Each structure stands twice: as C-alpha cells, then as structure tokens.
Amino acid sequence: MKFKIRALDIKTRLEGLKEYKKVGATPAGSRIMIEKIFPISLKIKGVNPPGANILKQEMLARGGDAVTSRNTLLETGSKAEINDKSVVVIQGTIKTIESLADKIREQPFGLKELSSELKEYLDRLEKNAKRKELVVGKKKFNPAEDILIMGILNVTPDSFYDGGFYFEKDKALNRVDTIVKEGADIIDVGGMSTRPGSLPVSSEEEIKRVVPVIEYIKKNYDILISADTYRSGVARKAIDAGAHIINDISGLSMDPIMAKVIAERDVSVVIMHIRGTPENMQKNPEYENVMDEIYDYLEEKTRIAIGSGIKAGKIIIDPGIGFGKTLEHNLEILNKVKELTALGFPVLIGASRKSFIGGILDLPAEERLEGSIAAAVCSAVNGASILRVHDVKETLRAVKVARNIINGF
C-alpha cells in the first residue's frame, strides 16, 4: 500500500483542533474548519504537495474539505519539512469521498493509486458495518448487539490486583465457579504476571499453574476459555486442555512459533499492542501519535497473522491499556476505540483496576471498582466488543444499562 488511510473519530471541537494541529494546520485555518461538521474524516499519510492541493480543491467542490499543513498547500519550506507533513485529513460523506475517488482516478501525483486505495478502504468500512456475526470457538455472537465479558483469573502470586488470591488450586476453581455464575462469556486464565516490572517464570511453572484450571473449566462448564500467554509451548498445552483463545500480550512478537501453533490448531487469538516488555514497558513510554502507532502496529501484526495461516475471523485486537502507556495515552485510547474498529476485527479492552484509574482517583487497586466500571462502559459505547474485567457481575450490569439507554429500550 502506497498510502496509510484510517478513519478518525472526531466527536468534539477540541478533538478536531487537536487532530488538525497534528497534521500541521494553522490555528486560523483550524478554527474555520472546526465550524464545519462532517460525518466522516479520513487521515491519509503519504500525499505529496501537488496531490494535497488537488484533494483540497476537489473536496471543496463536493461540499467537503481537506486539512493539511500550510507549507504543504503553499509548497513552501524545505523539501524535508514538506515531506514530514505529507498528511491530509479529508472530510465529507461516504458519497462525496466515493465521488472524489472516481475523480482522481486519472490524476497524476500518485492520486491514481490513492483512488484505488480509498475505494478499498471504504469497502472495508462498509463490510465492517454490515458484519452480523462474531464466532469464537463454537459460539456465535452479534457484534452490533453483544458485548462479551471476559472474566480474569490470574493463577499467580504476584499479579497487580489479584496476585495470590487464587494461586492455590482450590481457590482458583472456586473463582471459576463464581465467574461463571456471574455471567461471563469467557474466562481468561493466566499463569504469569505481566504487571509493570514483572519478571517471567519458567514455561514449566506457567503450564503447571494454568492447565489444571483449564481442564476443570472444560470438564464442568460450557464457557469460552482463554489462555493468557505469549509462549507457544504453553499455548499448545492450554489448547490441548480446552482453550479456545490464546491471549498474547506480545502481539505474536515474543515467540516466533506462536502464530504457527495458533494457525495449526485453528483457535482464536488476541493480538495486543505493547511497547517493550512487562519488565521495562512503563519506563518513560513516548509516542509521536499514540493512536497512529497502535493502529499501524495492529494492522501490521494482523497482516502477519493472516499470512501465517491464522484465519481473519479468528483474530481479536487489543490496544494494550497500561502496556507501555501513560495515563494520558490510556485515556486517548479509550476515547478513540472506534478508530481501531476500522481494522475490521473485534476490539478487546482490558482497563480493569489499572494504574491510570488510580492516577485519576488517587486510589489503590482494591478501591478502583467504580473507575473500572466507568472505563468499561465508555469502551463499550465507543465500540469495544470484549471487555476483560476482574468484576464480572458489576460490569455486566452497568454495560447492560448503558446499552439499553443508547438503544432506547
């Protein structure tokens, strides 16, 4: 692909001004643009200055508009500066952008290629909007209506919130019973802490912790089972025991065999974004544009997954709340979940009791229930399909009420 295209979710004037600033628009131009309301905004990277000028004029002719840097439109400044700001945000309706794509099909300056890529992207958005089925294991869900609740079960002594709570087998199995009773759709079993600063345990120890629990769930309940691991050896044993999903915090990056195992066993996978490793991920994480980088990362990793033989319908994506992000990064991600849905995969959000909630409320993990519910509800409203939570019953009730308010019944 010559260009990078993604839909922006601009809900307020302030959000619009921030996005325009990122592409280098002048304050005066941004204030004019923000008074216009458009149903869709597409951010396009890789447009040269002549092409940007044509896009601007063509969108204006169709009642839309385009935003880019002043230097790009005027073709002033050094060549390097122009190239650095070759980003355009086109704004209009689906119909006007389709008309634009037709118009630029025979234009120079790379616009012929952009025409094709715009049409392909709009087709993907339409296909996503019409998708009526999410299949995990043998269970089917309607992504337009169902929010799946993934209950967390950490069989570890050192997880950030529930470490040690369920480390003993009897306590872990009792927790399984509770999670099922409270109405979860999925149980996510983890045998190694990935909290900030945590160190790995051996694969043998991880297997010893998770496999008996997965076997118990499989034997006693008709519920989806997820194994939270980034190791292919652990994944194999978990799948043998009954796991339907491998929840890989590394996005298939830490074990080169993981994608092959998932493809061969035909199970679902959660591909998560992470910056660094659990040991070092919270040491001054920085991004030029956090949503751009997460989107590009997940787009690349899902493409690699499909190229490795994993079926597209088996892929779930996760922006990795708290995994190499600051409080501000986490808030932006939760506000912009809808932007990630444009990739065409269900989005999982795991914000439960995490430190950014403590940063807002100045409360320890055991007092972050209300903040976790607020994050879960906002995530569901903004487009998440799966919520990974510690507090199943409370989250399920809150999300159900929120969805009924939004849907009007």
Residue pairs with C-beta under 8 A, 6 or more apart in sequence:
1 117
2 46
2 110
2 113
2 114
2 117
3 44
3 45
3 46
3 47
3 110
3 113
3 114
3 117
4 44
4 45
4 46
4 296
5 42
5 43
5 44
5 45
5 117
5 118
5 121
6 42
6 43
6 292
6 295
6 339
6 342
7 40
7 41
7 42
7 43
7 125
7 339
7 342
8 19
8 41
8 42
8 43
8 89
8 339
9 15
9 335
9 336
9 338
9 339
9 382
10 16
10 19
10 41
11 335
13 34
15 335
16 30
16 33
16 34
17 30
17 31
17 34
19 41
19 43
19 67
19 89
20 29
20 30
20 33
20 34
20 67
20 89
21 30
22 87
22 289
23 43
23 67
23 68
23 69
23 85
23 87
23 88
23 89
24 68
24 69
24 70
24 71
24 72
24 85
24 87
25 33
25 67
25 68
25 69
25 70
26 70
29 67
29 70
30 67
33 65
33 67
33 91
36 65
36 91
38 64
38 65
38 91
38 92
38 93
39 92
39 93
39 94
40 91
40 92
40 93
40 94
40 97
41 89
41 90
41 91
42 89
42 90
42 91
42 97
42 118
42 121
43 87
43 88
43 89
44 55
44 87
44 88
44 89
44 90
44 114
45 86
45 87
46 86
46 110
47 55
47 68
47 72
47 86
47 87
47 88
47 110
47 114
48 82
48 86
48 109
48 110
49 72
49 73
49 75
49 82
49 86
50 75
50 108
50 109
51 107
51 109
51 110
51 111
51 114
52 66
52 68
52 72
52 73
52 86
52 88
53 73
53 75
54 104
54 107
54 109
54 111
55 66
55 88
55 90
55 100
55 104
55 111
56 65
56 66
56 68
56 73
56 88
58 100
58 103
58 104
59 65
59 66
59 90
59 91
59 92
59 96
59 100
60 66
62 92
62 96
62 99
62 100
63 92
63 96
64 90
64 91
64 92
64 93
64 96
64 97
64 100
65 90
65 91
65 92
66 88
66 89
66 90
66 91
67 88
67 89
67 91
68 85
68 87
68 88
68 89
69 85
69 87
70 76
71 77
71 81
71 82
71 85
72 82
72 85
72 86
72 88
75 82
90 97
90 100
92 100
94 122
94 125
94 126
97 118
97 122
98 119
98 122
100 118
101 114
101 115
101 116
101 118
101 119
101 122
102 115
104 111
104 112
104 114
104 115
105 111
105 112
105 115
105 116
106 112
107 115
124 342
124 344
125 342
127 344
128 341
128 342
128 344
131 143
131 144
132 142
132 143
132 144
133 140
133 141
133 142
133 143
134 140
134 141
134 142
134 143
134 146
134 346
134 385
135 141
135 313
136 148
136 186
136 224
136 244
136 245
136 268
137 224
137 244
137 245
137 267
137 268
139 185
139 224
141 148
141 185
143 346
143 385
146 385
147 380
147 384
147 385
147 386
147 387
147 399
147 403
148 185
148 186
148 385
148 386
148 387
149 183
149 184
149 185
149 186
149 386
149 387
149 389
149 392
149 395
149 396
149 399
150 184
150 185
150 186
150 187
150 188
150 226
150 348
150 350
150 386
150 387
150 388
150 389
151 179
151 182
151 184
151 186
151 187
151 188
151 389
151 390
151 392
152 162
152 188
152 190
152 350
152 352
152 388
152 389
152 390
153 166
153 172
153 175
153 176
153 179
153 187
153 188
153 189
153 190
153 213
154 162
154 163
154 165
154 166
154 190
154 193
155 166
155 167
155 172
155 189
155 190
155 191
155 209
155 210
155 213
156 163
156 164
156 167
156 190
156 191
156 192
156 193
156 209
157 163
157 164
157 167
158 164
158 193
158 195
158 198
159 190
159 193
159 195
160 193
160 195
160 196
160 353
160 354
160 355
160 365
161 352
161 353
161 365
161 366
161 390
162 390
163 193
163 195
165 171
165 175
166 172
166 175
167 209
169 212
169 213
172 213
173 213
173 216
176 187
176 213
176 216
176 217
176 220
176 221
179 187
179 392
180 187
180 221
180 223
182 392
182 393
182 396
183 392
183 393
183 396
184 223
184 392
184 396
185 223
185 224
186 223
186 224
186 225
186 226
186 245
186 386
187 217
187 223
187 224
187 225
187 226
188 226
188 227
188 228
188 245
188 247
188 388
189 210
189 213
189 214
189 217
189 225
189 226
189 227
189 228
189 238
189 243
190 210
190 227
190 228
190 229
190 247
191 201
191 205
191 206
191 207
191 208
191 209
191 210
191 228
191 229
191 234
192 198
192 200
192 201
192 205
192 206
192 209
192 229
193 278
194 228
194 249
194 278
194 323
195 278
196 278
196 281
196 282
196 322
196 355
197 278
197 279
197 282
198 278
198 279
199 279
200 278
203 231
203 233
203 234
206 229
206 231
206 234
207 233
207 234
207 237
207 238
210 227
210 229
210 234
210 237
210 238
210 241
211 237
211 238
211 241
214 225
214 227
214 238
214 241
214 242
214 243
215 241
215 242
217 223
217 225
217 242
218 225
218 241
218 242
224 244
224 245
225 242
225 243
225 244
225 245
226 243
226 244
226 245
226 246
226 247
226 270
227 234
227 235
227 238
227 239
227 243
227 245
227 246
227 247
228 247
228 249
229 235
229 238
229 246
229 247
229 248
230 248
230 249
230 250
230 253
230 254
230 255
230 258
231 254
231 255
231 258
232 255
232 257
232 258
232 260
232 261
235 243
235 246
235 248
235 258
235 261
235 262
236 261
236 265
238 246
239 246
239 261
239 265
239 267
243 267
244 267
244 268
245 267
245 268
245 269
245 270
245 316
246 258
246 261
246 262
246 267
246 268
246 269
246 270
247 269
247 270
247 272
247 318
248 254
248 258
248 269
248 270
248 271
248 272
249 272
249 274
249 278
249 320
249 323
250 272
250 274
251 271
251 272
251 273
251 274
251 297
251 298
251 301
252 258
252 259
252 269
252 271
252 301
252 304
252 305
252 308
253 274
253 301
254 277
259 304
259 305
259 308
259 309
259 310
260 308
260 309
262 269
262 305
262 310
262 314
263 308
263 309
263 310
264 309
266 311
266 314
267 314
268 314
268 315
268 316
269 305
269 310
269 314
269 315
269 316
270 316
270 317
270 318
270 348
271 298
271 301
271 302
271 305
271 315
271 316
271 317
271 318
272 317
272 318
272 319
272 320
272 323
272 348
273 294
273 297
273 298
273 318
273 319
273 320
273 323
274 281
274 320
274 323
274 324
275 281
275 285
275 287
275 320
275 323
275 324
275 325
276 283
276 285
276 324
278 323
281 323
281 324
282 324
285 324
285 325
285 326
285 329
287 293
287 329
290 325
290 329
290 332
290 333
291 332
291 333
291 336
291 339
294 319
294 320
294 333
294 340
295 339
295 340
295 343
298 317
298 319
298 340
298 343
299 343
302 312
302 315
302 317
302 343
302 345
305 315
306 312
306 315
312 344
312 345
315 345
316 345
316 346
316 347
316 348
316 385
316 386
317 340
317 343
317 345
317 346
317 347
317 348
318 347
318 348
318 349
318 350
319 333
319 337
319 340
319 347
319 349
321 330
321 333
321 334
321 349
321 350
321 351
321 354
321 356
322 330
322 350
322 351
322 354
322 355
322 356
325 333
325 356
326 356
327 355
327 356
327 359
327 360
330 351
330 354
330 356
331 356
334 349
334 351
334 375
334 378
334 379
334 382
335 378
335 382
336 382
337 347
337 349
337 379
337 382
337 383
337 384
338 382
338 383
340 347
340 383
341 347
341 383
346 385
346 386
347 383
347 384
347 385
347 386
348 384
348 385
348 386
348 387
348 388
349 375
349 376
349 379
349 384
349 386
349 387
349 388
350 387
350 388
350 389
351 357
351 372
351 375
351 376
351 379
352 372
352 375
352 376
352 387
352 388
352 389
352 390
352 391
352 395
353 365
353 368
353 369
353 371
353 372
353 390
354 368
354 372
355 365
357 363
357 368
357 371
357 372
357 375
358 364
358 365
358 368
358 371
360 371
361 367
361 368
361 371
363 371
369 391
369 394
372 389
372 390
372 391
372 395
373 391
373 394
373 395
373 398
376 387
376 389
376 395
376 398
376 399
377 398
377 399
377 402
379 387
380 387
380 399
380 402
380 403
381 402
381 406
387 395
387 399
389 395
